């Protein structure tokens, strides 16, 4: 019985800390087009985030992402941070993303 009482806290600790790995995305949106402009603050993929009026630009996707730019628009879930390019927050770095089918 003492062994059981000793193992019970270890058992509870293990199962309360063991939860399914779940990537949570904070934003949803659509990759609408590619901006082929060549001005210094142009270019990259154009994203329309749900609930936002601003169009965002992303120059690249995370490693392992398979985006086919010939089949736009593409709905995605994503996490991003401002890239700090051109003194505006409309350029973003996509940290993680998943295509929504």
N, C-alpha and C positions, 0 to 999 in steps of 0.2 A: 504494500500500500504506500510506503514511503517513496518507492521508486516512481509510482504513478503520480504522486503529488509533486515530485521533483520535475517530472517530464511535462506536466500540465502547463506551467508557465512558458516553457520553451515551445511547446506545441502551439499555444495561443499566440505567442510572439511571432512565430513563423507564419501562421496563416493570416494574421491581421496585417502584416507587412507585405504579404505576397498578393499582389493584385494584378489583374490582366494589364499588360502593356497597352496603352491607349494614347495614340497621338491625337492631340486636340488642336484643331485649327481655329484660330480666332476670327478669320475673315473668310468671306465667300465672294466670288466675283467671276468675271469673264475676261479672257484674253480676246480682245476684239480684232486686233490688227497688228501689223508690224509697221513701224514708222521708218521709212527709207530716207527721210530727210538727212542732210549732211551738215546741218548747222551745229555749232558746239554744244548746244543744249537740246539736241534732238536725237532721234534714233531709239532703237529698242522696241520691245513689245509694249503695246498699249493695253492697260488693264482698266476695267470699270468695276470698282468694288461695289457690292450691294449696299445701298443706303448712302452712298457718297456721290456728290456731283462732280468731283474732281476726277480727271483722267490721270492715271499714274503710268509711269514708264519703268520697265525693268529691262536691263541689258542682258541678263542671263538668268538661267534657272539652276536650281541646286543640282549637284552631280547625281546622275542616275535618273533624272527626269527625262521622259521621252515625249516631247512636244513636237507635233507635226504642224509646222507653221503654214502648210498648204491647206489645212482643214480648219480654218478659223471661222467662227468663234469657238472657244473651248472654255467650258465652265470648270472652275477649280475652287478648292478650299486651300487656304494658305496662311502662313505666318510671315510677316515681313518687318523690316526696319528701314527707316529713311537712309538713303545712300549718301546724302549730303552733297550731291552734284549740282552745280550751277546755282547754289544758294537757295534751293527750293526743296520742299518736301515731296514733290510729285515724282521724284526719282527714288525708287525703292530697291532694296536688296531682298529677294525672296529667300527666306531662310529654310522653309519647308513648304511642300505643296503636294496635292494629290488631285488628279483629274477626276471630275465627277461625271459619271456616265448616266 
